[in-house]
Amino acid sequence: MIKTDGKPSGNAAAGRTGAAIEVRGLRKSFGDHVVLAGIDLSVPAGTVFALLGPNGAGKTTMVRILATLSAADAGEVAIAGHDIVRDPLAVRSVIGVTGQFSAIDAYLSAEENLLLMADLWHLPRRAGRQRSAELLELFDLAGVGPRPAFTFSGGMQRRLDLAMTLIGAPRVIFLDEPTTGLDPRGRRTMWELIRRLVRTEAVTIFLTTQYLEEADQLAGLVAVLDHGAVVAQGTAAELKRRIPGGHALLTFTSASALEAAARQFGDRASRNDEALTLQVASDDSARSVQDLLAGIDVDAVRHVALHTPDLDDVFLTLTGQTGKEQS
């Protein structure tokens, strides 16, 4: 374990809880610039964990440390119970890393790429071929296995890249922005594959993403990293409940109906006379909507739209930046 006082760490906290990833007091600086300022995280096994943060927040640095590609200055980290400093080879034997940029050889076929990875893992030839065939089937690439990868679409290449990560049957997978550059259909295909991996391969996925919707769709737990510190963590629903701003937008059939409703709600509402709309603070519970409509003429309401805070609102509130400014 990394210790700031230079003494052996004894029984470390990391790994004692049975979590797939356990991080305590992780610190990293480059000169006078503090990148990670004492990070604490615990990722349960068999889940998807999403790490969000703006440019320069320390996401990539943290992934590199957890994947044993970079050294921390201080802290305790265990991956699947293995200490990253004392036993980095054991850590590497249970992890897979899929970076933002594809690691495939475009001039090899899908099958050849997988067999190459099997050789790097020192799998016996028969086991390597069997595992490659299983992964081609799992990622819907069995029909194009003999084709060179440069003939694949971007989405197919990302699927092959992820399949290559699984050759060694890792227990923990680090996915660094896995859907960057994919169109909406390709992104949703990758989301389903990631869900399938958690269900069928019993893996834990540590995900960094620039798409807040992606974290909302996939992650059981979310952490927001800003200026080297975790400023919030929890389920997406828990984070959204921390952010004010839920409201109902009522569109009325006439100016007189809008005026009557505006008088009813008073300071609770803001109106737009041109659009004939009234925005009223509310959440998405049935009771709240019932109470909202009870005091007005519902026949005069053309449309009701409910807005609850999403991860974009969480991100903006906690970091002062829009989700589009992340990386």
C-alpha positions in Angstrom: 0.0 0.0 0.0 1.2 3.6 -0.7 1.8 5.4 2.6 2.8 9.0 3.0 4.9 8.3 6.0 7.0 5.6 4.2 6.0 2.9 6.7 4.4 -0.4 5.9 0.7 -0.1 5.8 -0.3 -3.3 7.7 -3.9 -4.3 7.2 -5.1 -2.0 4.5 -8.7 -0.8 4.3 -8.8 -1.4 0.5 -10.1 -4.8 -0.4 -11.5 -5.6 3.0 -15.1 -4.9 2.1 -15.4 -7.4 -0.7 -15.9 -4.5 -3.2 -14.5 -5.0 -6.7 -12.7 -1.7 -6.5 -11.8 0.0 -3.2 -10.0 3.3 -3.0 -9.0 5.2 0.1 -7.2 8.6 0.3 -5.9 8.4 -3.3 -3.6 11.4 -4.1 -1.6 12.4 -7.1 0.1 15.6 -8.0 2.2 16.8 -10.9 4.6 19.3 -9.5 2.5 21.9 -7.6 -0.6 20.9 -9.5 -2.9 18.6 -7.4 -4.8 16.2 -9.7 -6.3 13.9 -7.1 -6.8 15.2 -3.6 -7.7 12.2 -1.5 -10.3 10.2 -3.4 -12.4 7.6 -1.6 -14.5 5.2 -3.7 -16.1 1.8 -3.3 -17.4 -0.1 -6.3 -19.6 -3.2 -5.6 -18.8 -6.3 -7.7 -21.1 -7.0 -10.6 -22.1 -3.4 -11.2 -21.5 -0.5 -13.6 -19.8 2.5 -12.0 -19.6 5.9 -13.8 -17.0 8.5 -13.2 -18.0 12.0 -14.5 -16.0 15.2 -14.5 -15.0 18.2 -16.5 -11.7 18.5 -18.4 -8.8 18.3 -16.1 -10.8 16.8 -13.2 -8.4 13.8 -12.9 -10.6 11.0 -14.5 -7.9 9.7 -16.8 -5.2 10.0 -14.1 -7.3 8.0 -11.8 -8.0 5.2 -14.3 -4.3 5.0 -15.2 -3.5 4.5 -11.5 -6.2 1.9 -10.9 -5.0 0.0 -14.0 -1.4 0.0 -12.7 -0.3 2.3 -15.6 0.7 5.1 -13.3 1.8 5.4 -9.7 0.0 7.4 -7.0 1.6 9.6 -4.4 -0.4 8.3 -1.5 -3.5 6.2 -0.7 -4.8 2.6 -0.7 -6.2 0.8 -3.7 -7.4 -2.7 -4.2 -8.8 -4.3 -7.3 -10.7 -7.5 -6.8 -8.9 -7.8 -3.4 -5.4 -7.3 -4.9 -3.2 -4.4 -3.8 -2.1 -2.3 -6.8 1.4 -1.7 -5.4 2.2 -4.9 -3.6 0.8 -7.2 -6.3 0.4 -5.3 -9.7 0.7 -8.5 -11.7 -2.3 -10.0 -9.9 -4.3 -6.8 -10.6 -3.4 -7.0 -14.3 -4.5 -10.6 -14.4 -8.1 -9.6 -13.4 -8.6 -6.4 -15.3 -9.3 -5.3 -18.9 -8.9 -1.8 -20.3 -10.7 -0.4 -23.3 -9.4 3.0 -24.1 -11.0 5.8 -26.0 -9.1 4.9 -29.1 -9.4 1.4 -30.6 -6.6 -1.0 -30.1 -7.5 -3.3 -33.0 -5.3 -4.1 -35.9 -7.4 -2.9 -38.9 -5.6 -5.3 -41.3 -6.4 -8.4 -39.3 -9.7 -10.1 -39.3 -12.0 -9.9 -36.2 -11.1 -13.6 -35.5 -7.3 -12.9 -36.0 -7.5 -9.9 -33.6 -9.1 -12.1 -30.9 -6.6 -14.9 -31.5 -3.7 -12.5 -31.2 -5.0 -11.4 -27.8 -5.5 -15.0 -26.8 -1.8 -15.6 -27.6 -0.8 -12.5 -25.5 -2.7 -14.1 -22.6 -0.9 -17.4 -23.2 -4.1 -19.3 -23.6 -3.8 -22.8 -25.1 -4.6 -22.8 -28.8 -7.9 -24.7 -28.4 -9.0 -22.5 -25.5 -8.1 -19.4 -27.4 -10.2 -20.4 -30.4 -13.1 -21.4 -28.2 -13.0 -18.1 -26.3 -12.7 -16.1 -29.6 -15.7 -17.9 -31.0 -17.7 -17.2 -27.9 -16.9 -13.5 -28.0 -17.7 -13.2 -31.7 -21.1 -14.6 -31.0 -21.6 -12.5 -27.9 -20.8 -9.3 -29.7 -22.8 -10.2 -32.9 -19.7 -10.4 -35.0 -19.8 -14.2 -35.8 -20.9 -13.5 -39.3 -18.0 -11.2 -40.1 -15.2 -13.0 -38.2 -13.1 -13.6 -41.3 -13.4 -10.0 -42.6 -10.6 -7.5 -42.0 -11.4 -5.0 -39.4 -10.9 -2.0 -41.7 -14.1 -3.0 -43.5 -16.1 -2.6 -40.2 -18.3 0.4 -39.2 -17.2 2.4 -36.2 -19.7 0.6 -34.0 -18.5 -2.8 -35.1 -14.9 -1.8 -34.4 -15.7 -0.7 -30.9 -17.5 -4.0 -30.3 -14.5 -5.9 -31.5 -12.3 -3.7 -29.3 -14.4 -4.5 -26.2 -14.4 -8.2 -27.2 -10.6 -8.2 -27.2 -10.6 -6.8 -23.7 -12.6 -9.9 -22.6 -10.3 -12.5 -24.0 -8.6 -12.9 -20.6 -12.0 -13.2 -18.8 -11.3 -10.1 -16.6 -13.3 -9.5 -13.4 -13.0 -5.7 -13.7 -13.2 -3.7 -16.9 -12.2 -0.1 -17.3 -14.0 1.6 -20.2 -12.7 5.0 -21.1 -15.5 6.8 -23.1 -16.4 3.6 -25.0 -19.0 5.3 -27.3 -17.1 8.4 -28.4 -17.7 9.0 -32.1 -20.6 6.5 -32.4 -24.0 7.6 -33.8 -27.0 7.3 -31.6 -27.9 3.8 -32.8 -24.3 2.6 -32.3 -24.2 4.1 -28.9 -27.4 2.3 -27.8 -26.1 -1.0 -29.2 -23.0 -0.6 -27.0 -25.1 0.2 -24.0 -27.0 -3.1 -24.5 -23.7 -4.9 -24.8 -22.4 -3.4 -21.6 -25.6 -4.4 -19.8 -25.3 -7.9 -21.2 -21.7 -8.2 -20.1 -22.7 -7.4 -16.5 -25.5 -10.0 -16.7 -23.7 -12.8 -18.5 -20.0 -12.3 -17.7 -20.4 -11.2 -14.1 -17.9 -8.4 -14.5 -17.6 -5.0 -12.8 -17.4 -2.0 -15.1 -15.6 1.3 -14.3 -16.9 3.7 -16.9 -15.7 7.2 -17.8 -17.9 9.0 -20.3 -18.6 12.4 -21.8 -22.3 11.5 -22.2 -24.3 12.1 -19.1 -27.2 10.2 -20.5 -24.8 7.2 -20.8 -24.1 7.3 -17.1 -27.8 7.7 -16.4 -28.7 4.7 -18.6 -25.9 2.3 -17.4 -24.5 3.1 -14.0 -25.8 1.8 -10.7 -23.5 4.3 -8.9 -22.2 7.6 -10.2 -19.4 9.8 -8.9 -18.7 13.4 -9.9 -15.0 14.4 -9.9 -14.1 18.1 -9.9 -10.8 19.8 -9.1 -9.4 16.5 -7.9 -12.1 15.7 -5.4 -15.3 13.7 -5.5 -18.0 16.3 -5.0 -20.9 13.8 -5.1 -21.6 10.1 -5.4 -24.6 7.9 -5.2 -27.2 6.4 -7.5 -28.3 8.7 -10.4 -31.7 9.0 -8.6 -30.1 10.0 -5.4 -28.0 12.7 -7.1 -31.0 14.1 -9.0 -32.9 14.4 -5.7 -30.2 16.7 -4.3 -30.8 19.2 -7.1 -33.7 21.6 -7.0 -35.5 22.6 -10.2 -38.3 20.1 -10.8 -41.3 21.7 -12.4 -44.4 21.3 -14.5 -45.0 23.3 -17.6 -48.7 23.9 -18.3 -49.8 25.1 -21.7 -53.2 26.7 -21.8 -55.8 27.1 -24.5 -56.3 30.8 -24.0 -54.9 33.9 -22.4 -57.8 34.1 -20.0 -57.2 30.6 -18.8 -53.5 31.4 -18.3 -54.4 34.5 -16.4 -56.8 32.6 -14.1 -54.2 29.9 -13.4 -51.5 32.5 -12.8 -53.6 34.1 -10.1 -54.2 30.7 -8.5 -50.5 29.9 -8.2 -49.2 33.4 -7.5 -45.5 33.5 -6.7 -45.1 29.7 -7.2 -45.3 30.1 -11.0 -43.6 32.0 -13.8 -45.6 32.7 -17.0 -45.0 33.2 -20.7 -47.9 35.1 -22.2 -46.7 34.6 -25.7 -46.5 30.8 -25.4 -49.5 30.6 -23.0 -47.4 28.6 -20.6 -47.1 28.6 -16.8 -44.1 27.0 -15.1 -44.9 25.7 -11.6 -42.5 24.1 -9.1 -43.4 20.4 -8.8 -41.9 16.9 -8.8 -43.0 13.9 -10.8 -44.9 12.1 -8.1 -48.6 11.4 -8.7 -49.6 13.3 -5.5 -47.7 16.4 -6.7 -49.3 16.3 -10.1 -52.8 15.7 -8.6 -52.4 18.7 -6.2 -51.1 20.8 -9.1 -54.2 20.2 -11.2 -56.7 20.3 -8.4 -57.1 24.0 -8.3 -57.4 24.8 -12.0 -59.7 24.2 -14.9 -58.1 21.2 -16.5 -60.2 21.6 -19.6 -58.3 24.8 -20.2 -55.0 23.0 -20.1 -53.8 21.9 -23.6 -50.6 20.1 -22.4 -48.7 19.3 -19.2 -44.9 18.6 -19.4 -43.0 17.4 -16.3 -39.3 18.1 -15.8 -37.2 16.5 -13.1 -33.5 17.3 -12.6 -31.3 15.0 -14.7 -27.6 14.3 -14.6 -27.0 17.4 -16.7 -28.6 19.5 -14.0 -26.5 17.6 -11.4 -23.3 18.2 -13.3 -24.0 21.9 -13.9 -24.9 22.5 -10.3 -21.9 20.7 -8.8 -19.2 21.8 -11.2 -20.5 25.0 -12.8 -20.0 23.5 -16.2 -22.3 22.0 -18.8 -22.1 18.3 -19.6 -20.9 19.1 -23.1 -17.7 20.5 -21.6 -16.7 17.1 -20.1 -14.2 14.7 -21.4 
